[in-house]
Amino acid sequence: MASSDGTSLVWLRDDLRLDDNPALSEAAGLGRPLTVVYILDEESDGVRPLGGAARWWLHQSLASLSAELEDKGSRLVLRRGPAGDIIRKLASQTNASHLFWNRRYAQPERSIDAGIKNWAGDNGIQASSYQANLLFEPWTIRTGSGGPYKVYSPFWRACLASREIRDPLEAPDDLPAPAPAGRGLPASDTLSSWELLPSSPDWSGGLAETWEPGERGAQERLEDFLDGPVEEYGTGRNLPGTKGTSRLSPHLRFGEVSPFRVWREIRRRHPRKIPADVGTYKAELGWREFNWHLLYHNPELSARNFRPAFDNFRWASPSRQELAAWQQGRTGYPLVDAGMRQLWQTGWMHNRVRMAAASFLVKNLLTDWRIGEEWFWDTLVDADAANNPANWQWVAGSGADASPYYRIFNPVTQSRKFDAGGAYLRRFIPEIADLDNKAIHEPWTAGPEGYPEPVVDLPASRERALDAYQKLKEA
C-alpha cells in the first residue's frame, strides 16, 4: 500500500513534450517528488513494434526530452519490457502514491492502461489519466443513433458542434526532483542500449538532414508553417515541389506538439475569421481525429478490411521484381519513383504523392493494401496505428469513406498537374533531371540511361483493376 507521503510517477508514451502535457502538469502541481518514465514496450500482447524510421525518431526525441527535463530539475527514467510489470515495480521502488498518464486509444494500449489502473486502485495508488493527444476522444462523438461515424464530413461537423476545444497548458517552470528508490535514484537504461539507431549500414543520414526531432523542432516547424505556408495551404498542399505542407505529422505522432497547441496558435493568428486555406488545414487535423475514431471502434484496422465485402477481393500476387521496383522507386513512373525515393531518404513523403504511390501499388499492381501498409510502417517517421492503415484502406477502397473503386491515380497526369516544372521529380530522380518539362513526366519517350522502363502498362493495369473491382461489386 502506498503511504500518505508518497511520490508521483508520470508515465510518458506518445506525448514527449513539456508544453500542454496534462499528466506532467498535474503531477508537478502536487509538489511531491516526481519520477518521469518512458517504457519501450515491445513485448505486451498486441503492441506493434515500431518500424525502423520511427525507432530512429524515437531515439532522437527521447534524447531531446531528457535534456529538457534535466533543465527543469528532473530526469527521464528509461525502462524496457512489458509496461504493466515495469510500472508496478517502479511504483513500488519509488513509493508512488499518485500515477499519471495521458490516454492512448489503440486497443492493446488501452487494455494495458486499464489493467494498471485497476491494480493501482487495489493498492491505494491514485491513478489519473488525461486527454492530451486528440481534440475529441473517440467515445465522445456518436451518430444520432448512438453508433460510430463511418463518413468523415458528418463526423467532423459533429466534433466541432460538440464543445469548445480547450486551451493548451503552459509547460511547468520547474519540476520536483525525482523520487529516490531505496538509497539512490531509480535505475535507468541508457538510451544507446536500446539500439534504436540503424547500423550496418546506417541509412539515417537523410533523416538527420531533414528533421529535428523533439519539442523544440516541433515548435519551430509549427511557427514556420503558420507564418507562411498555411496561408496558401489549399493550393500548396498539392504541390510536392514546394514547401506547402506543415510537416508536423511526425511531431504530432510522437506528441512533441499537441493538437491543442496547434489549434490555439491558428486561432491566435486569426482571432476573427479563419481564411479558407487555413480552414483546409484545420480539416486535415480533423482527418487525423477521424482515423483515430476508426481505430478505436475497429481495433484490427491494420489487418482486416473495414468493409467486409473486400475480404472477397482477388488481389494479384506481384512478382518480387514488381514489388521491389515499387519499394525502391524504380517503377518507371517518375512521380511514384520520386515519392518512394523521398520516403527512403527522408522517412516522409508528400501527401499528394503518397496517394499516387499507394494507388499504383494497390490498383495498377493489384497488390493487397496490407503489403504497402507494412512497408510504410517500417519506413515512415510519422507512421502511427491509426493514420497509416486508415489511409491505406482509403486508397484501396476497403476503408471508411473510402476513395471510390474507380478512382485510380494516373501518376503521369498527377505529375503534370502538380509538378509541371518537374522540380520534385528532378530532386529525387537525378537520372532524368536533364529532360525537358514535357519529357520528364514520360521519360520512356526520351530513353534516358539508367532509368527503368515502366513495369506495367497504365491503361491495361487500370482496366485489370476496374474489372476486379466490378467483379467484387457483382459478387
C-alpha positions as CSV (number, residue, x, y, z in Angstrom):
1,M,0.0,0.0,0.0
2,A,1.3,3.5,-0.8
3,S,1.9,5.8,2.1
4,S,0.2,9.2,2.6
5,D,3.6,10.9,2.0
6,G,4.3,9.0,-1.2
7,T,5.6,10.3,-4.5
8,S,4.3,10.9,-8.0
9,L,5.0,8.8,-11.1
10,V,4.4,10.2,-14.6
11,W,4.4,7.7,-17.4
12,L,5.1,9.3,-20.8
13,R,4.2,7.5,-24.0
14,D,3.2,9.3,-27.3
15,D,3.4,12.7,-25.5
16,L,7.1,13.5,-25.5
17,R,6.8,17.2,-24.5
18,L,6.6,19.5,-21.6
19,D,4.2,22.0,-23.2
20,D,0.5,21.2,-22.9
21,N,1.2,17.9,-21.1
22,P,-1.7,17.5,-18.6
23,A,-0.3,14.5,-16.9
24,L,3.0,16.2,-16.2
25,S,1.4,19.5,-15.2
26,E,-0.9,17.8,-12.7
27,A,1.9,15.8,-11.2
28,A,4.2,18.9,-10.9
29,G,1.4,20.8,-9.2
30,L,1.3,18.4,-6.3
31,G,4.9,19.3,-5.4
32,R,5.8,15.7,-4.4
33,P,9.0,14.0,-5.6
34,L,8.4,13.2,-9.2
35,T,9.7,10.3,-11.3
36,V,9.2,10.6,-15.1
37,V,9.5,7.3,-17.0
38,Y,9.3,6.2,-20.6
39,I,8.9,2.5,-21.3
40,L,9.9,0.8,-24.6
41,D,7.3,-1.9,-24.6
42,E,7.7,-4.4,-27.5
43,E,6.5,-7.4,-25.5
44,S,2.9,-6.8,-24.3
45,D,0.2,-8.7,-26.2
46,G,-0.9,-6.8,-29.4
47,V,1.5,-4.0,-29.1
48,R,3.0,-3.4,-32.6
49,P,6.8,-2.8,-32.5
50,L,7.9,0.4,-34.2
51,G,9.3,0.4,-37.7
52,G,12.9,1.3,-38.4
53,A,12.3,5.0,-39.2
54,A,10.1,5.6,-36.2
55,R,12.8,3.9,-34.0
56,W,15.3,6.4,-35.3
57,W,12.9,9.3,-34.5
58,L,12.2,7.9,-31.0
59,H,15.9,7.9,-30.1
60,Q,16.3,11.5,-31.1
61,S,13.1,12.6,-29.4
62,L,13.9,10.9,-26.1
63,A,17.4,12.4,-26.1
64,S,15.9,15.8,-26.6
65,L,13.2,15.2,-23.9
66,S,15.8,14.0,-21.4
67,A,17.8,17.2,-21.8
68,E,14.7,19.4,-21.4
69,L,13.7,17.5,-18.2
70,E,17.1,18.0,-16.7
71,D,16.9,21.7,-17.4
72,K,13.7,21.7,-15.3
73,G,15.4,19.9,-12.4
74,S,14.0,16.5,-13.3
75,R,15.3,13.3,-15.1
76,L,14.0,10.8,-17.6
77,V,14.0,7.2,-16.5
78,L,14.2,4.7,-19.3
79,R,12.9,1.1,-18.9
80,R,12.3,-1.6,-21.5
81,G,9.9,-4.5,-21.2
82,P,6.2,-5.2,-20.5
83,A,4.8,-1.9,-19.4
84,G,2.4,-3.3,-16.8
85,D,5.2,-5.1,-15.0
86,I,7.6,-2.2,-15.1
87,I,5.1,0.4,-13.8
88,R,4.2,-1.9,-10.9
89,K,7.9,-2.3,-9.9
90,L,8.8,1.3,-10.4
91,A,5.8,2.5,-8.3
92,S,6.9,0.2,-5.5
93,Q,10.5,1.3,-5.8
94,T,9.6,5.0,-5.6
95,N,6.8,4.7,-3.0
96,A,4.4,6.2,-5.5
97,S,1.0,7.3,-4.2
98,H,0.0,9.0,-7.5
99,L,0.3,7.7,-11.0
100,F,-0.3,10.0,-14.0
101,W,-0.5,9.4,-17.8
102,N,-2.2,10.8,-20.9
103,R,-4.6,8.5,-22.6
104,R,-4.0,6.2,-25.5
105,Y,-6.7,4.9,-27.9
106,A,-5.5,1.7,-29.6
107,Q,-7.0,-1.4,-28.0
108,P,-3.8,-3.2,-26.8
109,E,-2.5,0.0,-25.1
110,R,-5.9,0.7,-23.6
111,S,-6.0,-2.8,-22.1
112,I,-2.6,-2.3,-20.6
113,D,-3.7,1.0,-19.1
114,A,-6.9,-0.4,-17.7
115,G,-5.0,-3.2,-16.0
116,I,-2.6,-0.8,-14.4
117,K,-5.4,1.5,-13.2
118,N,-7.2,-1.5,-11.6
119,W,-4.0,-2.6,-9.9
120,A,-3.4,0.9,-8.7
121,G,-6.8,1.2,-7.1
122,D,-6.3,-2.2,-5.4
123,N,-3.1,-0.9,-3.9
124,G,-4.1,2.5,-2.7
125,I,-2.4,4.4,-5.5
126,Q,-4.4,7.2,-7.2
127,A,-4.1,6.7,-11.0
128,S,-5.3,9.6,-13.1
129,S,-5.4,9.8,-16.9
130,Y,-5.9,12.8,-19.2
131,Q,-6.9,13.9,-22.7
132,A,-3.8,15.2,-24.4
133,N,-3.3,14.0,-27.9
134,L,-6.7,14.1,-29.6
135,L,-9.0,17.1,-29.7
136,F,-12.0,14.8,-29.4
137,E,-11.8,11.5,-27.7
138,P,-13.3,8.7,-29.8
139,W,-16.1,7.6,-27.4
140,T,-17.4,11.2,-27.1
141,I,-18.5,11.5,-30.8
142,R,-21.6,9.4,-31.8
143,T,-24.1,9.5,-34.5
144,G,-27.7,10.2,-33.8
145,S,-28.4,6.5,-33.4
146,G,-25.5,6.2,-30.9
147,G,-23.0,4.4,-33.2
148,P,-19.6,5.4,-34.5
149,Y,-19.2,7.6,-37.6
150,K,-18.1,6.0,-40.9
151,V,-18.1,9.1,-43.0
152,Y,-15.6,12.0,-42.4
153,S,-17.7,15.1,-43.1
154,P,-20.5,14.5,-40.7
155,F,-18.0,13.2,-38.1
156,W,-16.0,16.5,-38.2
157,R,-19.2,18.6,-38.1
158,A,-20.3,16.7,-35.0
159,C,-16.9,17.2,-33.4
160,L,-16.9,21.0,-33.9
161,A,-20.5,21.2,-32.7
162,S,-19.9,19.1,-29.6
163,R,-17.9,21.6,-27.5
164,E,-15.2,24.2,-27.4
165,I,-11.7,23.0,-27.8
166,R,-9.7,23.7,-24.6
167,D,-6.7,26.0,-24.4
168,P,-3.3,24.3,-24.1
169,L,-1.4,24.3,-20.8
170,E,1.9,26.0,-20.5
171,A,5.0,24.0,-19.6
172,P,5.8,23.9,-15.9
173,D,8.5,26.4,-14.9
174,D,10.3,23.7,-12.9
175,L,9.7,20.1,-11.8
176,P,10.1,18.4,-8.4
177,A,13.3,16.3,-8.1
178,P,12.9,12.6,-8.9
179,A,11.8,10.2,-6.2
180,P,14.7,8.2,-4.8
181,A,14.4,4.5,-5.0
182,G,16.0,2.9,-1.9
183,R,19.3,4.7,-1.4
184,G,19.6,6.2,-4.8
185,L,17.6,7.5,-7.8
186,P,15.6,5.0,-9.9
187,A,17.8,2.9,-12.2
188,S,17.5,3.8,-15.8
189,D,18.6,2.1,-19.0
190,T,20.9,4.0,-21.3
191,L,19.3,5.1,-24.5
192,S,22.1,3.7,-26.6
193,S,21.5,0.2,-25.1
194,W,18.1,0.1,-26.8
195,E,19.8,0.1,-30.2
196,L,17.1,2.2,-31.9
197,L,19.5,3.7,-34.4
198,P,20.3,1.8,-37.6
199,S,23.7,0.3,-38.1
200,S,25.4,-1.9,-40.7
201,P,24.5,0.1,-42.6
202,D,23.4,3.4,-41.1
203,W,20.8,4.6,-43.6
204,S,19.6,7.5,-41.5
205,G,21.7,10.3,-42.9
206,G,18.9,11.7,-45.0
207,L,16.6,11.7,-42.0
208,A,19.1,13.6,-39.9
209,E,19.5,16.2,-42.6
210,T,15.7,16.6,-42.9
211,W,14.4,16.6,-39.4
212,E,14.9,18.0,-35.9
213,P,13.0,15.6,-33.7
214,G,12.0,16.8,-30.3
215,E,9.8,19.6,-28.8
216,R,12.0,22.4,-30.0
217,G,12.0,21.2,-33.5
218,A,8.2,20.8,-33.4
219,Q,7.7,24.3,-32.1
220,E,9.9,25.8,-34.8
221,R,8.2,23.8,-37.6
222,L,4.8,24.9,-36.3
223,E,5.8,28.6,-36.3
224,D,7.4,28.4,-39.7
225,F,4.3,26.8,-41.1
226,L,1.9,29.3,-39.5
227,D,4.0,32.2,-40.5
228,G,3.7,31.4,-44.2
229,P,2.7,28.2,-46.0
230,V,-0.6,27.8,-44.1
231,E,-2.0,30.9,-45.8
232,E,-1.9,29.1,-49.2
233,Y,-2.4,25.6,-47.9
234,G,-5.4,24.8,-50.1
235,T,-3.1,25.0,-53.1
236,G,0.3,24.4,-51.7
237,R,-0.5,21.1,-50.1
238,N,-0.9,19.6,-53.6
239,L,2.5,20.8,-54.9
240,P,5.2,18.4,-53.9
241,G,8.0,20.6,-55.3
242,T,7.2,23.4,-52.9
243,K,7.1,23.8,-49.1
244,G,3.4,23.9,-48.9
245,T,2.6,21.4,-46.1
246,S,3.1,21.6,-42.4
247,R,5.4,18.5,-42.0
248,L,4.1,18.4,-38.5
249,S,2.9,14.8,-38.8
250,P,5.9,13.1,-37.1
251,H,5.9,15.7,-34.3
252,L,2.2,15.0,-33.7
253,R,2.7,11.3,-33.9
254,F,5.3,11.3,-31.1
255,G,3.4,14.0,-29.2
256,E,6.2,16.6,-29.4
257,V,3.4,19.2,-30.0
258,S,-0.2,18.8,-29.0
259,P,-3.1,19.4,-31.4
260,F,-4.5,21.8,-28.8
261,R,-1.4,23.9,-29.2
262,V,-1.7,23.8,-33.0
263,W,-5.3,24.8,-32.8
264,R,-4.7,27.6,-30.4
265,E,-1.9,29.1,-32.4
266,I,-4.1,29.1,-35.5
267,R,-6.8,30.9,-33.6
268,R,-4.3,33.4,-32.1
269,R,-3.2,34.4,-35.6
270,H,-6.8,34.6,-36.9
271,P,-8.9,35.7,-33.9
272,R,-11.9,36.8,-36.0
273,K,-12.2,34.8,-39.2
274,I,-10.3,31.7,-40.4
275,P,-9.2,32.1,-44.0
276,A,-10.3,29.3,-46.3
277,D,-6.8,27.9,-46.8
278,V,-6.2,27.8,-43.0
279,G,-9.6,26.1,-42.6
280,T,-8.5,23.5,-45.0
281,Y,-5.5,22.7,-42.8
282,K,-7.8,22.5,-39.7
283,A,-9.9,20.0,-41.7
284,E,-6.7,17.9,-42.1
285,L,-6.4,17.8,-38.3
286,G,-10.0,16.6,-38.4
287,W,-9.0,13.8,-40.7
288,R,-6.4,12.7,-38.2
289,E,-9.1,12.7,-35.5
290,F,-11.4,10.6,-37.8
291,N,-8.7,8.0,-38.3
292,W,-8.3,7.5,-34.6
293,H,-12.1,7.3,-34.2
294,L,-12.0,4.5,-36.8
295,L,-9.2,2.6,-35.0
296,Y,-10.9,2.9,-31.6
297,H,-14.0,1.3,-33.0
298,N,-12.1,-1.1,-35.3
299,P,-9.1,-2.4,-33.4
300,E,-7.8,-4.6,-36.2
301,L,-7.7,-1.8,-38.7
302,S,-4.2,-2.7,-39.9
303,A,-5.0,-6.3,-40.6
304,R,-8.7,-6.5,-41.6
305,N,-10.8,-4.7,-44.2
306,F,-13.0,-2.1,-42.7
307,R,-15.6,-3.1,-45.3
308,P,-16.0,-6.9,-45.0
309,A,-17.0,-7.2,-48.7
310,F,-13.4,-6.7,-49.5
311,D,-12.5,-10.0,-47.9
312,N,-13.5,-11.5,-51.2
313,F,-11.4,-9.2,-53.4
314,R,-9.0,-11.0,-55.6
315,W,-5.6,-9.4,-55.1
316,A,-2.9,-10.4,-57.5
317,S,0.4,-11.7,-56.4
318,P,3.0,-9.2,-57.6
319,S,6.3,-10.6,-58.7
320,R,9.4,-9.9,-56.5
321,Q,10.6,-7.7,-59.2
322,E,7.5,-5.6,-59.3
323,L,7.3,-5.2,-55.5
324,A,11.0,-4.3,-55.3
325,A,10.6,-1.8,-58.1
326,W,7.8,-0.1,-56.1
327,Q,9.8,-0.1,-52.9
328,Q,13.0,1.1,-54.5
329,G,11.4,3.8,-56.7
330,R,12.2,2.1,-60.0
331,T,8.7,1.5,-61.5
332,G,9.4,3.7,-64.5
333,Y,6.8,6.3,-63.5
334,P,8.6,9.4,-62.1
335,L,6.0,10.6,-59.6
336,V,5.8,7.2,-57.9
337,D,9.5,6.7,-58.0
338,A,10.3,10.2,-56.7
339,G,7.9,9.6,-53.8
340,M,9.3,6.2,-52.9
341,R,12.9,7.6,-53.0
342,Q,11.8,10.6,-50.9
343,L,10.4,8.1,-48.4
344,W,13.6,6.1,-48.2
345,Q,15.9,9.1,-48.0
346,T,13.8,11.3,-45.5
347,G,11.3,8.9,-43.8
348,W,8.5,11.0,-45.2
349,M,6.5,11.5,-48.4
350,H,4.4,14.4,-49.6
351,N,0.7,13.5,-49.1
352,R,-0.3,14.0,-52.8
353,V,2.5,11.6,-53.8
354,R,1.5,9.2,-51.1
355,M,-1.9,8.8,-52.7
356,A,-0.4,8.3,-56.1
357,A,2.2,5.8,-54.9
358,A,-0.3,3.8,-52.9
359,S,-2.8,3.8,-55.7
360,F,-0.2,2.5,-58.1
361,L,0.6,-0.4,-55.7
362,V,-3.0,-1.5,-54.9
363,K,-4.6,-0.7,-58.3
364,N,-2.0,-0.8,-61.1
365,L,-0.1,-3.7,-59.4
366,L,-3.3,-5.0,-57.8
367,T,-1.3,-5.7,-54.6
368,D,-3.0,-6.2,-51.2
369,W,-3.0,-2.9,-49.3
370,R,-1.6,-4.6,-46.2
371,I,1.7,-5.1,-48.0
372,G,2.0,-1.4,-48.6
373,E,0.9,-0.5,-45.1
374,E,3.6,-2.7,-43.7
375,W,6.3,-1.0,-45.9
376,F,5.1,2.4,-44.9
377,W,5.0,1.3,-41.2
378,D,8.7,0.5,-41.4
379,T,9.9,3.5,-43.5
380,L,7.7,6.4,-42.4
381,V,8.8,8.6,-39.4
382,D,5.1,9.5,-38.9
383,A,3.6,6.0,-39.1
384,D,1.0,5.5,-36.4
385,A,-1.5,2.9,-35.6
386,A,-4.5,4.8,-36.9
387,N,-3.4,7.0,-39.8
388,N,-1.3,4.5,-41.6
389,P,-3.8,1.7,-42.0
390,A,-6.8,4.0,-42.4
391,N,-5.2,5.9,-45.2
392,W,-4.1,2.8,-47.0
393,Q,-7.7,1.4,-46.7
394,W,-9.0,4.7,-48.1
395,V,-6.9,4.4,-51.2
396,A,-7.7,0.7,-51.6
397,G,-11.4,1.3,-51.4
398,S,-11.8,-1.0,-48.4
399,G,-12.0,1.6,-45.7
400,A,-14.4,4.1,-44.3
401,D,-15.5,7.0,-46.5
402,A,-13.0,5.5,-49.0
403,S,-11.9,6.7,-52.3
404,P,-14.3,5.2,-55.0
405,Y,-13.0,2.0,-56.5
406,Y,-12.9,3.6,-60.0
407,R,-10.6,6.4,-58.7
408,I,-7.2,5.3,-59.9
409,F,-4.5,7.9,-59.7
410,N,-2.7,8.3,-63.0
411,P,0.9,9.1,-62.0
412,V,1.7,10.8,-65.3
413,T,-1.4,13.0,-65.1
414,Q,-0.7,13.8,-61.5
415,S,2.9,14.9,-62.0
416,R,1.9,17.0,-65.0
417,K,-0.7,18.7,-62.9
418,F,1.0,19.1,-59.6
419,D,4.7,19.2,-60.6
420,A,4.5,20.7,-64.0
421,G,8.0,22.1,-64.0
422,G,9.4,18.8,-62.7
423,A,11.2,20.3,-59.6
424,Y,10.1,17.5,-57.3
425,L,11.0,14.8,-59.9
426,R,14.4,16.3,-60.6
427,R,15.2,16.4,-56.9
428,F,14.8,12.7,-56.3
429,I,15.5,11.2,-59.7
430,P,18.8,12.6,-61.0
431,E,18.7,10.2,-63.9
432,I,16.0,12.2,-65.6
433,A,17.0,15.7,-64.4
434,D,18.2,16.8,-67.8
435,L,14.9,16.1,-69.6
436,D,12.7,18.9,-70.6
437,N,9.5,19.8,-68.8
438,K,7.4,17.6,-71.1
439,A,9.6,14.5,-71.4
440,I,10.3,14.3,-67.7
441,H,6.8,13.1,-67.0
442,E,7.1,10.3,-69.6
443,P,10.9,9.6,-69.7
444,W,10.4,6.4,-71.7
445,T,9.7,8.7,-74.7
446,A,13.3,10.1,-74.4
447,G,15.1,7.0,-73.2
448,P,17.4,8.3,-70.5
449,E,20.2,6.0,-69.5
450,G,19.9,4.4,-66.1
451,Y,16.2,4.9,-65.6
452,P,13.9,1.8,-66.0
453,E,11.1,1.2,-68.4
454,P,7.6,1.1,-66.9
455,V,6.9,-2.1,-65.0
456,V,3.3,-2.1,-66.2
457,D,1.2,-0.5,-68.8
458,L,-1.1,2.1,-67.2
459,P,-4.2,1.6,-69.4
460,A,-4.0,-2.2,-69.3
461,S,-3.4,-2.3,-65.5
462,R,-6.2,0.2,-64.9
463,E,-8.6,-2.0,-66.9
464,R,-7.5,-5.0,-64.9
465,A,-8.2,-3.2,-61.6
466,L,-11.6,-1.9,-62.7
467,D,-12.5,-5.4,-63.8
468,A,-11.5,-6.8,-60.4
469,Y,-13.5,-4.2,-58.5
470,Q,-16.5,-4.7,-60.8
471,K,-16.5,-8.4,-60.0
472,L,-16.4,-7.6,-56.3
473,K,-19.5,-5.4,-56.7
474,E,-21.3,-8.1,-58.6
475,A,-20.4,-10.9,-56.1
